[in-house]
């Protein structure tokens, strides 16, 4: 199969890209989906958490989660709605965790986007120029990639990861933090 140019890749539908990534193993095509959806995810996160720096961190976490869960996308709903649902749920999970710690309060009303808003943003997202997540994942330190994969792909708890890797929970938390920070610093220069 001959390689498609970036313009040809960008012309593919979301569903075609997902199929090529999941079934044909062309994970480098996730960059096209990243370019389309990272700005949408960021805007959703900002609308919910009201803090840009936190929204950037959540965006990177959400995009990594989307990448690791692509095989679970069944195509019953529009891909953008699936991304929006993951984004919303991840932000709500963040609030629940922090509410227990009493660091932040959950906003009383959330900015739920209509399907029309999502479609309008999809058009805008086609012009976005964000670095590919896959390039960063290919260059990340193995210690970080292992814990990130265990956390976001296998959805293991900190305790489960600590037992599996025979490490302390604080060491696992530090590797997760550093791995997310490394990915954020790898991807963030593309926004500037």
JOWOBEL-V356653 format. One record per backbone hydrogen bond with DSSP energy under -1.0 kcal/mol. CO is the residue of the C=O (numbers start at 1). NH is the residue of the N-H. If there is no record, write none. Layout:
co=[CO	CO]
nh=[NH	NH]
This chain:
co=[5	6	7	9	13	14	15	16	17	18	19	20	25	26	27	28	29	29	30	31	32	33	34	37	38	39	40	41	42	43	44	45	46	51	52	53	54	55	56	57	58	59	60	61	62	63	64	65	69	70	78	79	80	81	82	83	84	85	86	87	88	89	90	91	92	93	94	95	96	98	110	114	115	116	117	118	119	120	121	122	124	125	132	133	134	141	142	143	144	145	146	147	148	149	149	150	157	158	159	160	161	162	168	169	170	171	172	173	174	175	176	177	178	179	180	181	182	183	184	187	188]
nh=[9	10	11	12	17	18	19	20	21	22	23	26	27	29	30	31	32	33	34	35	36	37	38	41	42	43	44	45	46	47	48	49	50	55	56	57	58	59	60	61	62	63	64	65	66	67	68	69	72	73	82	83	84	85	86	87	88	89	90	91	92	93	94	95	96	97	98	99	100	103	112	118	119	120	121	122	123	124	125	126	127	128	136	137	138	145	146	147	148	149	150	151	152	153	154	156	161	162	163	164	165	167	172	173	174	175	176	177	178	179	180	181	182	183	184	185	186	187	188	190	191]
